Amino acid sequence: MEKVDPDGDGDAHFVTASKDSVTGPGITIFDVRADLRPDPLPGIGDLVGGAGPVYPGHAGQKQIEVIEFHAAN
């Protein structure tokens, strides 16, 4: 998770680890647009989940461009 939005577009990115991954071996990356960004942001150990299509990120990584996102702490 990122507390600061480096490019200023208001989105948030979450990198999660689990045995079942979507975007890479052992990890899933969620790209959460500004209007779906939770406030406050979830932290380490909080449960998050999202759904949406998988697209390449700016560095060539796969990430989920979420259309639905939920967080529980």
N, C-alpha and C positions, 0 to 999 in steps of 0.2 A: 504494500500500500504506500501511497505517497502523500505526505502532508502538504507539500507545495506543488502546485501545478506549473512545471517549468516552462511550458509554451503558452500559458495564459488562456487556454480555450475552455477552462472550467471542468475538464473531464478528470477522472481518477483512474488509476491503474492498480490492479490487485494481482499479485502473483501468489498462487496457492500450491501447496504440495499435498499429494495423496497418491495412493497406489493406483487409482484410476485417473488417468489424465486425458485431456482433450487436445491441448496445443503443443505438448512436448513430453518427453519421457519423465514421468513423475510430477510434472507441473501443469498448471492451467493458468493462463493469463486472461484477466477480464479487463476490457477497456470500457469504462462506464462514462457515457456522455454526461454533460453538466446537468441536464434535467432529471437524470436518474441517480446522480451522485448522492450518497447518503450523508446526512449531517446529524450527529458527528460521524466521522469516518470510523469504520471498524478497525480494530487493532489486532496485534498478534494474538492468536488463539481464538478469535471470534469466528463464528461460522458465516460463510458467505456462499452464495450460489447465484448463477445467472444463466441466461439462455440467449442465444443469438447465433448468427453466422460466424464462421471462422475466416479471418482474413489475415494477410501478412501485415505485420507492424512495420514501423519505420526502419528497423534494423534487420528486416527479413524474417523475424520470428512470427510464429502463428499466434494470434490472439482472438478472443471472442469479442466481437463488437456487440455488446449486450443490448437487447431490446427489453429485457426484464432482469432486475437485479434485486436480491434480498440479502439482508445482513441481520444476524442475531448475535448478541453479546451476553 
